[in-house]
């Protein structure tokens, strides 16, 4: 809700983090989907309301949310498999791969949508990907930044808590 670069958000990092750390695996998918829905509901009914002229009243759901949700599910699964042992190099690699997954799925969704700006041809699909490259850059940067904050912060927290004298026994 705070003004920021387009696609500069922590959702991909949140999905990765859940995949890496949640012991209750359903939370890997539920948490990012709930957070996404909450913020999309607010955004769709405030600053992006003009994109939904056909809706009367509140915008409870939009087709684009399907592709965002699918990407977070895939990214959460990636975190579950790739980040079984959290190491800086694997977090960086998974973060970059997450941005590519989000880019691939959501731009495919943008192209295949009935309200797409792109023709339903292979050239239209390529146009949707080429036009989204600037968003990929900010998405990759934000996923790296938020992954460093989430993973690094959690690891520092664990060290500070578990290295206390009462846990040393």
C-alpha positions in Angstrom: 0.0 0.0 0.0 3.0 2.3 0.4 4.2 3.8 -2.9 6.9 1.6 -4.4 8.4 0.4 -7.7 6.1 -1.7 -9.8 6.4 -5.3 -8.8 8.6 -4.5 -5.9 6.9 -6.7 -3.3 7.8 -9.4 -0.9 5.3 -12.1 -1.9 7.7 -14.3 -3.8 10.1 -14.2 -0.9 7.3 -15.0 1.5 6.2 -18.0 -0.5 9.9 -19.3 -0.7 10.3 -18.7 3.1 7.2 -20.7 3.8 8.4 -23.5 1.7 11.7 -23.6 3.5 10.6 -23.2 7.1 6.9 -24.1 7.7 6.6 -27.5 9.2 2.9 -27.5 8.5 3.2 -27.6 4.7 -0.4 -26.4 4.1 0.8 -23.0 5.6 3.4 -22.9 2.7 0.5 -22.2 0.4 -2.2 -20.8 2.7 -0.1 -17.8 4.1 1.0 -16.3 0.8 -2.5 -16.9 -0.8 -4.2 -15.2 2.2 -1.8 -12.3 2.2 -2.2 -11.9 -1.6 -6.0 -12.0 -1.4 -6.1 -9.4 1.4 -3.9 -6.9 -0.4 -5.5 -7.5 -3.8 -8.9 -7.0 -2.3 -7.8 -3.6 -0.9 -6.0 -2.6 -4.0 -8.8 -3.7 -6.4 -11.3 -1.6 -4.4 -9.2 1.5 -4.0 -6.3 2.5 -6.3 -7.1 0.0 -9.1 -10.9 0.3 -9.0 -10.9 1.9 -12.4 -9.7 -1.4 -13.9 -13.0 -3.1 -13.0 -15.7 -0.9 -14.6 -18.0 -4.0 -15.2 -18.1 -4.8 -11.4 -20.8 -3.3 -9.3 -20.0 -2.9 -5.6 -16.9 -4.5 -4.2 -14.4 -6.4 -6.4 -14.1 -9.7 -4.5 -12.1 -11.6 -7.2 -10.4 -11.0 -10.5 -9.1 -13.5 -13.0 -5.5 -12.2 -12.8 -5.5 -13.4 -9.2 -5.6 -17.0 -10.4 -2.2 -16.7 -12.1 -0.6 -14.8 -9.2 -1.9 -17.5 -6.8 -0.6 -20.3 -9.1 2.8 -18.7 -9.1 2.9 -18.5 -5.3 1.9 -22.1 -5.0 4.7 -23.2 -7.4 7.2 -20.9 -5.6 6.2 -22.4 -2.2 6.7 -25.9 -3.6 10.1 -24.8 -5.0 11.1 -23.5 -1.5 10.0 -26.9 0.0 12.2 -28.9 -2.3 15.2 -26.6 -3.1 15.6 -25.0 0.4 15.6 -28.1 2.6 19.0 -26.8 3.7 19.0 -23.0 3.8 22.3 -21.7 2.5 23.0 -18.2 1.1 23.7 -19.4 -2.4 20.6 -21.6 -2.6 18.4 -18.7 -1.3 19.8 -16.4 -3.9 19.3 -19.0 -6.7 15.8 -19.9 -5.5 14.9 -16.1 -5.3 16.0 -15.5 -8.9 14.2 -18.6 -10.1 11.1 -17.5 -8.2 11.1 -14.3 -10.1 11.3 -16.1 -13.4 8.4 -18.4 -12.3 6.3 -15.5 -11.4 7.2 -13.7 -14.6 6.4 -16.8 -16.7 3.1 -17.7 -15.1 1.6 -14.2 -14.7 2.5 -13.0 -18.1 1.1 -16.1 -19.7 -2.1 -15.3 -17.7 -2.0 -11.8 -19.0 -1.8 -13.0 -22.5 -4.4 -15.8 -22.2 -7.0 -13.6 -20.4 -10.2 -12.8 -22.2 -9.4 -9.1 -21.6 -5.8 -9.3 -22.8 -4.2 -6.4 -24.6 -2.2 -8.9 -26.7 -3.4 -10.9 -29.7 -4.0 -14.6 -29.1 -1.0 -15.6 -31.2 2.6 -16.7 -30.4 3.7 -13.2 -31.3 1.2 -11.8 -28.8 2.6 -14.1 -26.1 6.1 -12.9 -26.9 4.9 -9.3 -26.8 3.5 -9.9 -23.3 6.9 -11.2 -22.1 9.0 -8.6 -23.8 6.8 -5.7 -22.5 7.1 -7.2 -18.9 10.9 -7.3 -18.8 11.1 -4.0 -16.7 8.8 -5.6 -14.2 11.0 -8.7 -14.1 13.9 -6.6 -13.0 12.1 -5.0 -10.1 10.5 -8.3 -9.2 13.9 -10.0 -9.1 15.5 -7.2 -7.1 12.6 -7.2 -4.5 12.6 -11.0 -4.2 16.4 -10.8 -3.4 16.0 -8.0 -0.9 13.0 -9.5 0.9 14.6 -13.0 0.9 17.7 -11.5 2.5 15.5 -9.8 5.1 13.3 -12.9 5.8 15.9 -15.6 5.6 18.7 -13.6 7.1 16.6 -12.1 9.8 15.2 -15.5 10.8 18.6 -17.1 10.9 19.9 -14.2 13.1 16.9 -14.5 15.3 17.5 -18.3 15.7 21.2 -17.7 16.6 20.3 -15.0 19.1 17.7 -17.1 20.8 19.4 -20.5 20.8 22.8 -19.1 21.7 21.5 -17.7 25.0 22.9 -19.4 28.2 19.6 -21.1 29.1 19.5 -22.9 25.7 23.2 -23.9 25.9 22.6 -26.9 28.2 
